[in-house]
Amino acid sequence: MLTLNSSVARSKKITWKVIEGKGILLNPQEAEIIQLDEVGLEIWNSIGIKRKISEIIDHIVTTFQVSKRRATKDVLGFLKKLQGFGVIKEV
């Protein structure tokens, strides 16, 4: 279960790139494509830096000037979806 003190890592099975400012994740094993908007791409990039979820939330609050409560809800929800798709794992 993901918590604010959890850290997550990208799955090595995922191929990704940025096209026209949007993140595109490809899971070849499941034949799934996931498109990320600007905020999703910022969270994805933050995962690559090995941060705790609480640090990712703080980064989103600062970068997008949203409330901590909103960022916490949105980031945790988004990460749980990514975990469900198998593109990230808790470390």
Backbone hydrogen bonds in HBPLUS format (Angstrom, degrees):
<---DONOR---> <-ACCEPTOR-->    atom                        ^
c    i                          cat <-CA-CA->   ^        H-A-AA   ^      H-
h    n   atom  resd res      DA  || num        DHA   H-A  angle D-A-AA Bond
n    s   type  num  typ     dist DA aas  dist angle  dist       angle   num
A0006-SER N   A0003-THR O   3.05 MM   3  5.16 158.1  2.10 105.7 112.8     1
A0054-SER N   A0004-LEU O   2.92 MM  50  4.78 140.4  2.08 151.8 139.8     2
A0053-ILE N   A0006-SER O   2.83 MM  47  5.83 154.3  1.90 170.8 173.8     3
A0091-VAL N   A0007-SER O   2.85 MM  84  5.56 170.0  1.86 143.9 145.9     4
A0009-ALA N   A0089-LYS O   2.83 MM  80  5.47 154.6  1.89 155.1 163.7     5
A0089-LYS N   A0009-ALA O   2.88 MM  80  5.47 149.3  1.97 151.8 161.7     6
A0011-SER N   A0087-VAL O   2.85 MM  76  5.09 161.3  1.88 134.4 130.6     7
A0014-ILE N   A0011-SER O   3.37 MM   3  5.75 167.8  2.38 110.1 113.7     8
A0015-THR N   A0026-LEU O   3.04 MM  11  5.14 167.2  2.05 151.7 153.0     9
A0026-LEU N   A0015-THR O   2.71 MM  11  5.14 159.9  1.75 166.3 168.8    10
A0017-LYS N   A0024-ILE O   3.08 MM   7  5.51 147.3  2.19 143.7 153.8    11
A0024-ILE N   A0017-LYS O   2.86 MM   7  5.51 160.1  1.90 168.2 174.8    12
A0019-ILE N   A0022-LYS O   2.88 MM   3  5.40 160.8  1.92 159.0 159.0    13
A0022-LYS N   A0019-ILE O   3.06 MM   3  5.40 162.8  2.09 114.3 119.8    14
A0023-GLY N   A0036-LEU O   3.15 MM  13  4.67 142.7  2.30 126.8 132.9    15
A0036-LEU N   A0023-GLY O   2.68 MM  13  4.67 165.3  1.70 146.2 148.7    16
A0025-LEU N   A0034-ILE O   2.81 MM   9  5.00 170.2  1.82 154.2 157.7    17
A0034-ILE N   A0025-LEU O   2.84 MM   9  5.00 160.7  1.88 144.4 150.7    18
A0027-ASN N   A0032-GLU O   2.91 MM   5  5.20 169.6  1.92 153.9 157.4    19
A0030-GLU N   A0027-ASN O   3.19 MM   3  5.65 133.4  2.42 109.9 120.7    20
A0031-ALA N   A0027-ASN O   2.88 MM   4  5.76 116.2  2.29 144.3 162.3    21
A0032-GLU N   A0027-ASN O   3.19 MM   5  5.20 157.8  2.25 137.9 140.3    22
A0041-LEU N   A0037-ASP O   2.82 MM   4  5.97 156.7  1.87 155.8 162.4    23
A0042-GLU N   A0038-GLU O   3.05 MM   4  6.26 149.1  2.15 138.8 147.1    24
A0043-ILE N   A0039-VAL O   2.95 MM   4  6.29 155.6  2.01 152.9 159.3    25
A0044-TRP N   A0040-GLY O   2.87 MM   4  6.10 160.9  1.91 147.8 153.6    26
A0045-ASN N   A0041-LEU O   2.86 MM   4  6.09 159.8  1.90 148.8 153.8    27
A0046-SER N   A0042-GLU O   3.00 MM   4  6.18 146.6  2.11 138.7 148.1    28
A0046-SER N   A0043-ILE O   3.04 MM   3  4.94 115.9  2.47  92.7 108.9    29
A0047-ILE N   A0043-ILE O   2.98 MM   4  6.33 140.7  2.14 148.5 159.2    30
A0047-ILE N   A0044-TRP O   3.19 MM   3  5.19 126.5  2.50  94.5 107.9    31
A0048-GLY N   A0045-ASN O   3.18 MM   3  5.29 127.7  2.47  96.7 109.4    32
A0049-ILE N   A0046-SER O   3.13 MM   3  5.31 157.9  2.18 104.8 111.7    33
A0050-LYS N   A0047-ILE O   3.29 MM   3  5.60 169.6  2.30 113.4 115.8    34
A0055-GLU N   A0052-LYS O   2.95 MM   3  5.22 126.6  2.25 102.5 116.5    35
A0056-ILE N   A0052-LYS O   3.06 MM   4  6.50 150.3  2.15 149.8 158.8    36
A0057-ILE N   A0053-ILE O   2.93 MM   4  6.21 159.7  1.97 154.2 159.3    37
A0058-ASP N   A0054-SER O   3.05 MM   4  6.30 160.6  2.09 142.2 147.0    38
A0059-HIS N   A0055-GLU O   2.98 MM   4  6.17 153.6  2.05 142.9 150.2    39
A0060-ILE N   A0056-ILE O   2.94 MM   4  6.25 153.9  2.01 150.2 157.1    40
A0061-VAL N   A0057-ILE O   2.90 MM   4  6.19 159.2  1.94 156.3 162.1    41
A0062-THR N   A0058-ASP O   3.06 MM   4  6.28 163.2  2.09 148.5 152.2    42
A0063-THR N   A0059-HIS O   2.86 MM   4  5.97 168.0  1.87 153.0 157.0    43
A0064-PHE N   A0060-ILE O   2.94 MM   4  5.74 166.6  1.96 147.1 151.1    44
A0065-GLN N   A0061-VAL O   2.89 MM   4  5.13 119.5  2.26 131.2 140.6    45
A0071-ALA N   A0067-SER O   2.93 MM   4  6.16 169.0  1.94 154.3 157.7    46
A0072-THR N   A0068-LYS O   2.85 MM   4  5.92 159.3  1.89 148.3 154.0    47
A0073-LYS N   A0069-ARG O   3.13 MM   4  6.33 168.5  2.15 148.8 151.5    48
A0074-ASP N   A0070-ARG O   2.93 MM   4  6.10 170.6  1.94 156.3 159.3    49
A0075-VAL N   A0071-ALA O   2.78 MM   4  5.74 168.1  1.79 152.7 156.8    50
A0076-LEU N   A0072-THR O   3.03 MM   4  5.95 165.5  2.06 146.6 151.1    51
A0077-GLY N   A0073-LYS O   3.05 MM   4  6.05 158.1  2.10 142.1 149.0    52
A0078-PHE N   A0074-ASP O   2.89 MM   4  6.00 159.7  1.93 147.9 153.8    53
A0079-LEU N   A0075-VAL O   2.86 MM   4  6.04 166.5  1.87 157.5 161.0    54
A0080-LYS N   A0076-LEU O   2.97 MM   4  6.11 154.0  2.04 145.8 152.9    55
A0081-LYS N   A0077-GLY O   3.09 MM   4  6.36 149.4  2.19 142.7 150.6    56
A0082-LEU N   A0078-PHE O   2.95 MM   4  6.31 161.0  1.98 152.1 157.2    57
A0083-GLN N   A0079-LEU O   2.84 MM   4  6.03 154.8  1.90 146.6 154.0    58
A0084-GLY N   A0080-LYS O   2.91 MM   4  6.09 150.6  2.00 140.5 148.5    59
A0085-PHE N   A0081-LYS O   2.97 MM   4  6.32 141.5  2.12 146.3 156.7    60
A0087-VAL N   A0082-LEU O   3.09 MM   5  5.59 156.2  2.15 159.0 154.8    61
A0086-GLY N   A0083-GLN O   2.98 MM   3  4.97 146.2  2.09  98.2 109.0    62
